[in-house]
Amino acid sequence: MQKARSGFILEEIEKRKAVLIPRWHFLVRRLGFWLLAAISVLTGAISMATAIYVFLDHDFIEDQDSINRFFTERPIIADIIASIPYLWLAALALFILIAFFGFRHTRKGYRYSATKVITASLSASFLLSIALNTVDIGQYIHRYLIENVHVYNKLIYANEHRWSNSEKGLLGGKVIKVDTNNHLLVVRDFNKAIWHVGISAAIVHPETRVLPGNYLKITGVKTGKREFEAMAIQAWEKRYHKHNLPSQKITPRQHDKS
């Protein structure tokens, strides 16, 4: 009986011209799915880190004293809803699904329910995103995209959009030059337009360093096509950023907390 069955199997193999698949093919396939799952969790963490940065960078969290006029025109609830980084959340969901697909095709992945796998992937991405944001990965990715990828600006509502309202007295951007003799800043905004900003009457908030290369939030009045008169200047980074700050190089009037 056993011989007959073996003979039948051999005949079928010969008829179908089946070829024995080497063991290393299966090992490579399994490794591929593990790599797919790991890379997806990592990219999901990058998406989450960027989403966290974009949301927390909005000024409904703090610094409201300088943008009260903005909120009188737009309710804060509507602003918070608009500020949710849907693009990055969608990217996170996609990468988590890819991670789930990769893990389920590993050798023992079928033993775990979809809920457990997705929860574990989300948890791993969340923990990694916190680690990534300790070195400002989310900020670097977001800043690069908003300055270099035009379509990104249309897909997300970020704090850079809030501070691109010169008509409403809000100007943000990167300091290109500091002219202390003429009390003037040259600032490049997030649309790459160059502004000449007068700072003779500006109040500089505490811990704000007005230096070339730094990003600033400037409240004031638009006085010309690319001209702006500053009333208050503050650092782009919020107080929970603990970077070492260089020394101040200009001497506008400092803001008194009291």
Secondary structure, DSSP 8 states (H G I E B T S, - for coil): -HHHHHHHHHHHHHHHT-----HHHHHHHHHHHHHHHHHHHHHHHHHHHHHHHHHHTSTTSS-GGG-HHHHHHS-HHHHHHHHS-HHHHHHHHHHHHHHHHHHHTSTTGGGS-HHHHHHHHHHHHHHHHHHHHTTTHHHHHHHHHHHH-HHHHHH---HHHHTEEGGGTEEEEEEEEEETTTTEEEEE-TTS-EEEEE-TT-EE-TT----TT-EEEEEEEEEETTEEEEEEEEESS-TT------------EE----
